[in-house]
Amino acid sequence: MGKTVYKLNSGDFVYDIKTHDKGLLIRRTVQPGIHSQGGFELFVWEIYWTDEKHTYYTEEAIQNMLDHGHLVLYQNI
């Protein structure tokens, strides 16, 4: 069974099941990979959490947390 692909957008909310924190996806940026072979990019999301902190997560990390039930996604319509 394959992974679920989530379409993340600025303005979407995530809810952290463990900490009960709520986060707002602010923006997605593209960062060059820091690998000796290069040639790839990382998609990084800036998230603003209700406890007034900014964090940055790769899109893959967010997808994994959603797949494993750590985060719940509430999409902005």
C-alpha positions as CSV (number, residue, x, y, z in Angstrom):
1,M,0.0,0.0,0.0
2,G,1.5,3.4,-1.0
3,K,1.8,6.6,0.9
4,T,-1.0,9.2,0.9
5,V,0.0,12.3,-0.9
6,Y,-1.3,15.4,0.8
7,K,-1.7,18.7,-1.1
8,L,-0.3,21.3,1.3
9,N,-1.1,25.0,0.8
10,S,-0.4,28.2,2.6
11,G,-3.2,28.9,5.0
12,D,-3.7,25.2,5.9
13,F,-3.7,24.3,9.6
14,V,-2.1,21.3,11.3
15,Y,-2.9,20.0,14.7
16,D,-0.3,18.2,16.7
17,I,-1.9,15.2,18.4
18,K,0.9,14.9,21.0
19,T,1.3,18.5,22.1
20,H,-2.2,19.8,21.2
21,D,-0.5,22.7,19.4
22,K,-2.0,24.3,16.3
23,G,0.1,25.5,13.4
24,L,-0.5,27.6,10.3
25,L,1.4,26.8,7.1
26,I,2.8,30.1,6.1
27,R,4.9,29.5,3.0
28,R,6.8,26.9,1.1
29,T,10.3,27.5,-0.1
30,V,12.7,25.5,-2.2
31,Q,16.2,25.0,-0.8
32,P,19.1,23.4,-2.6
33,G,20.1,20.0,-1.2
34,I,23.3,19.8,0.8
35,H,24.6,16.6,-0.5
36,S,27.9,15.9,-2.1
37,Q,26.3,14.8,-5.3
38,G,23.8,17.8,-5.3
39,G,21.2,18.0,-8.0
40,F,18.1,17.9,-5.8
41,E,15.9,20.3,-3.9
42,L,14.2,20.3,-0.5
43,F,10.7,21.8,-0.2
44,V,10.6,23.5,3.2
45,W,7.5,24.8,5.0
46,E,7.5,27.7,7.5
47,I,4.9,27.0,10.2
48,Y,3.7,29.4,12.8
49,W,2.5,27.7,16.0
50,T,0.0,29.0,18.5
51,D,2.8,29.2,21.2
52,E,4.3,32.0,19.1
53,K,7.2,30.1,17.5
54,H,8.2,29.7,13.9
55,T,9.5,26.3,12.8
56,Y,10.7,24.9,9.5
57,Y,9.9,21.4,8.3
58,T,10.6,19.7,5.1
59,E,7.5,18.8,3.1
60,E,8.5,15.1,3.4
61,A,8.6,15.4,7.2
62,I,5.1,16.9,7.3
63,Q,3.8,14.1,5.0
64,N,5.4,11.5,7.3
65,M,3.9,13.0,10.4
66,L,0.5,13.1,8.7
67,D,0.8,9.5,7.6
68,H,1.7,8.3,11.1
69,G,-1.1,10.3,12.8
70,H,1.2,12.7,14.6
71,L,-0.4,15.7,12.8
72,V,-3.9,16.2,11.5
73,L,-4.3,18.5,8.4
74,Y,-7.2,21.0,8.2
75,Q,-7.1,22.4,4.7
76,N,-8.1,26.0,4.0
77,I,-10.9,26.1,1.4
